[in-house]
Amino acid sequence: MKQSSILWLGEQLCNDVLQVGAKAANLSQMFNNYRIPLGFSVTSSFFKKIENPSNIDIISDKLTAMVAEAYRQLEKKCHLKTPSVAVRSSAIDEDNIDASFAGQFKTLLNISGCENVVQAIIDCYQSAFSERVLTYRSQNQLTCSTAMSVLVQQMVPADMSSVVFSKNPINNNVNEIVINANWGLGESIVNGKVTPDTYIVNKHDLQVKEKIIAKKSIMSIHCPQEGIKDVEIPKVMYDTPVMTDQQIIENSDLVKQLENKFQVNVDIECAWKDENLYLLQCRPITTGN
């Protein structure tokens, strides 16, 4: 039986790291039990057949028909016409215990329309061959693998976002959960554009130990015509706590569950929309182990 080059989150075959990379495989394994945006992966086996990674026309020709069909299915599943998506790399050796590759590959947000999604997938794939990635591999003594999958997920236009660590990344205290949070999309946090709120939580009883409320100047927002845009946070919000105690506890409980599931310290990225918590990513903490 010929294996599809498109695998959907939640499908058994999409749990295979060798086909879709750790990022997508982790999400697929959790898809039926957590609130995770709908999405599909273009598999590594598809990209392995590409003889010349720099030939965009040939890659586009091979991608267009199958991505068009997957995007139509996504429209039906989302009940939206031309839904906005996030397109992210999911390299086979990305998000593992030895090296996360955080920020090394391309991520494209708020992409809509089949043609634009195809181009975004190509951009993600080609980023595996960039000088930055090759240098990262060399510095971390990793084999020069370019096995790549690309994950396409429905975009969550977040009211606020959080990055959560199941152990304190500053002092390596395994009994503390640390949450960084800001208004809008998580890009402002992961790209270091803003000093986010920090909440420290006792892992055992989920009691909030400390709140450090930052003066947050910038937030990243979803713009229908402009993709992602950084805007100033209104003064009435800039020194207001991003998260309520209940949201802090909910986020802490989630990261604790996932640490237990994977039996390793993890960090997760989350989006909050209309008070619903969405899990966007889960990976091992690679520093301080």
MOHU-V486147 format. One record per residue. RES is the residue in three letters. SS is DSSP state (~ for helix, > for strand, _ for the rest). D_FIRST is the distance of its C-alpha to the first C-alpha in Angstrom with 2 decimals. Layout:
BEGIN
[[RES & SS & D_FIRST] [RES & SS & D_FIRST]]
END
This chain:
BEGIN
[[MET & _ & 0.00] [LYS & _ & 3.78] [GLN & _ & 6.30] [SER & _ & 9.32] [SER & _ & 12.56] [ILE & > & 14.52] [LEU & > & 14.75] [TRP & > & 17.62] [LEU & _ & 20.28] [GLY & _ & 20.13] [GLU & _ & 16.35] [GLN & ~ & 15.39] [LEU & ~ & 13.08] [CYS & ~ & 16.16] [ASN & ~ & 18.24] [ASP & _ & 16.89] [VAL & ~ & 19.77] [LEU & ~ & 17.98] [GLN & ~ & 15.75] [VAL & ~ & 18.53] [GLY & ~ & 21.77] [ALA & ~ & 24.27] [LYS & ~ & 25.80] [ALA & ~ & 22.80] [ALA & ~ & 21.41] [ASN & ~ & 24.91] [LEU & ~ & 25.21] [SER & ~ & 21.87] [GLN & ~ & 22.98] [MET & ~ & 26.24] [PHE & _ & 25.17] [ASN & _ & 25.64] [ASN & _ & 28.99] [TYR & _ & 30.74] [ARG & _ & 31.63] [ILE & _ & 29.25] [PRO & _ & 28.82] [LEU & _ & 25.66] [GLY & > & 23.35] [PHE & > & 20.08] [SER & > & 19.06] [VAL & > & 17.95] [THR & _ & 16.02] [SER & ~ & 17.42] [SER & ~ & 14.46] [PHE & ~ & 15.43] [PHE & ~ & 19.02] [LYS & ~ & 18.53] [LYS & _ & 17.71] [ILE & _ & 21.14] [GLU & _ & 23.59] [ASN & _ & 26.72] [PRO & _ & 26.87] [SER & _ & 30.21] [ASN & _ & 29.08] [ILE & ~ & 28.88] [ASP & ~ & 28.54] [ILE & ~ & 25.33] [ILE & ~ & 23.77] [SER & ~ & 25.05] [ASP & ~ & 23.65] [LYS & ~ & 20.10] [LEU & ~ & 20.57] [THR & ~ & 22.58] [ALA & ~ & 20.33] [MET & ~ & 17.71] [VAL & ~ & 20.61] [ALA & ~ & 22.60] [GLU & ~ & 20.06] [ALA & ~ & 19.81] [TYR & ~ & 23.60] [ARG & ~ & 24.07] [GLN & ~ & 22.14] [LEU & ~ & 24.34] [GLU & ~ & 27.37] [LYS & ~ & 26.58] [LYS & ~ & 25.95] [CYS & ~ & 29.15] [HIS & _ & 31.13] [LEU & _ & 32.39] [LYS & _ & 32.56] [THR & _ & 31.56] [PRO & _ & 31.44] [SER & _ & 32.62] [VAL & > & 30.15] [ALA & > & 30.41] [VAL & > & 28.23] [ARG & > & 28.08] [SER & > & 26.76] [SER & _ & 24.62] [ALA & _ & 24.71] [ILE & _ & 23.01] [ASP & _ & 26.49] [GLU & _ & 28.22] [ASP & _ & 29.89] [ASN & _ & 30.03] [ILE & _ & 33.07] [ASP & _ & 34.42] [ALA & _ & 34.21] [SER & _ & 33.40] [PHE & _ & 33.48] [ALA & _ & 35.32] [GLY & _ & 36.37] [GLN & _ & 34.99] [PHE & _ & 32.11] [LYS & _ & 32.59] [THR & > & 32.40] [LEU & > & 33.02] [LEU & > & 34.28] [ASN & > & 35.00] [ILE & > & 32.77] [SER & _ & 32.25] [GLY & _ & 30.90] [CYS & ~ & 27.61] [GLU & ~ & 29.32] [ASN & ~ & 30.96] [VAL & ~ & 27.84] [VAL & ~ & 26.04] [GLN & ~ & 29.14] [ALA & ~ & 29.34] [ILE & ~ & 25.79] [ILE & ~ & 26.81] [ASP & ~ & 30.06] [CYS & ~ & 28.41] [TYR & ~ & 26.09] [GLN & ~ & 29.07] [SER & ~ & 31.22] [ALA & ~ & 29.36] [PHE & ~ & 31.31] [SER & _ & 34.68] [GLU & ~ & 37.73] [ARG & ~ & 38.10] [VAL & ~ & 34.70] [LEU & ~ & 35.31] [THR & ~ & 38.76] [TYR & ~ & 37.43] [ARG & ~ & 35.05] [SER & ~ & 38.00] [GLN & ~ & 40.34] [ASN & _ & 37.98] [GLN & _ & 37.19] [LEU & _ & 33.46] [THR & _ & 31.19] [CYS & _ & 30.65] [SER & _ & 27.04] [THR & _ & 25.91] [ALA & _ & 22.43] [MET & _ & 22.47] [SER & _ & 20.75] [VAL & > & 22.71] [LEU & > & 23.35] [VAL & > & 24.64] [GLN & > & 26.62] [GLN & > & 29.16] [MET & _ & 32.59] [VAL & _ & 35.13] [PRO & _ & 38.63] [ALA & _ & 40.24] [ASP & _ & 43.85] [MET & > & 43.87] [SER & > & 41.59] [SER & > & 41.67] [VAL & > & 40.52] [VAL & > & 40.85] [PHE & > & 41.20] [SER & _ & 41.02] [LYS & _ & 43.74] [ASN & _ & 46.61] [PRO & _ & 45.56] [ILE & _ & 49.24] [ASN & _ & 50.65] [ASN & _ & 47.48] [ASN & _ & 48.78] [VAL & _ & 45.89] [ASN & _ & 47.89] [GLU & > & 47.89] [ILE & > & 45.36] [VAL & > & 46.06] [ILE & > & 45.16] [ASN & > & 45.74] [ALA & > & 45.85] [ASN & > & 46.84] [TRP & > & 46.95] [GLY & > & 44.19] [LEU & > & 40.93] [GLY & _ & 40.25] [GLU & ~ & 40.49] [SER & ~ & 44.25] [ILE & ~ & 43.76] [VAL & ~ & 41.00] [ASN & _ & 42.66] [GLY & _ & 46.07] [LYS & _ & 47.72] [VAL & _ & 49.58] [THR & _ & 51.10] [PRO & _ & 49.34] [ASP & > & 50.70] [THR & > & 50.15] [TYR & > & 50.03] [ILE & > & 50.26] [VAL & > & 49.27] [ASN & > & 49.89] [LYS & _ & 46.48] [HIS & _ & 47.80] [ASP & _ & 49.52] [LEU & _ & 48.18] [GLN & _ & 51.75] [VAL & > & 52.32] [LYS & > & 54.49] [GLU & > & 55.07] [LYS & > & 54.54] [ILE & > & 55.13] [ILE & _ & 55.31] [ALA & _ & 55.04] [LYS & _ & 56.59] [LYS & _ & 53.40] [SER & _ & 54.03] [ILE & > & 50.68] [MET & > & 47.58] [SER & > & 44.39] [ILE & > & 43.59] [HIS & > & 40.98] [CYS & > & 42.52] [PRO & _ & 40.89] [GLN & _ & 42.18] [GLU & _ & 42.56] [GLY & > & 39.50] [ILE & > & 40.94] [LYS & > & 44.69] [ASP & > & 47.11] [VAL & > & 50.14] [GLU & > & 53.19] [ILE & _ & 53.16] [PRO & _ & 55.98] [LYS & ~ & 58.96] [VAL & ~ & 58.91] [MET & ~ & 55.49] [TYR & ~ & 55.71] [ASP & _ & 57.31] [THR & _ & 55.96] [PRO & _ & 53.54] [VAL & _ & 49.98] [MET & _ & 48.86] [THR & _ & 50.58] [ASP & ~ & 50.93] [GLN & ~ & 48.43] [GLN & ~ & 45.82] [ILE & ~ & 46.59] [ILE & ~ & 46.05] [GLU & ~ & 42.79] [ASN & ~ & 41.43] [SER & ~ & 42.76] [ASP & ~ & 41.21] [LEU & ~ & 37.77] [VAL & ~ & 37.95] [LYS & ~ & 39.30] [GLN & ~ & 36.39] [LEU & ~ & 33.88] [GLU & ~ & 35.91] [ASN & ~ & 35.73] [LYS & ~ & 31.98] [PHE & ~ & 31.18] [GLN & _ & 34.27] [VAL & _ & 35.45] [ASN & _ & 37.88] [VAL & > & 36.12] [ASP & > & 37.10] [ILE & > & 35.66] [GLU & > & 36.10] [CYS & > & 36.86] [ALA & > & 37.93] [TRP & > & 40.33] [LYS & > & 40.47] [ASP & _ & 42.85] [GLU & _ & 43.30] [ASN & > & 39.59] [LEU & > & 38.08] [TYR & > & 34.70] [LEU & > & 32.89] [LEU & > & 31.68] [GLN & > & 31.08] [CYS & > & 31.47] [ARG & > & 31.86] [PRO & > & 33.89] [ILE & _ & 37.47] [THR & _ & 37.75] [THR & _ & 41.56] [GLY & _ & 44.11] [ASN & _ & 41.81]]
END
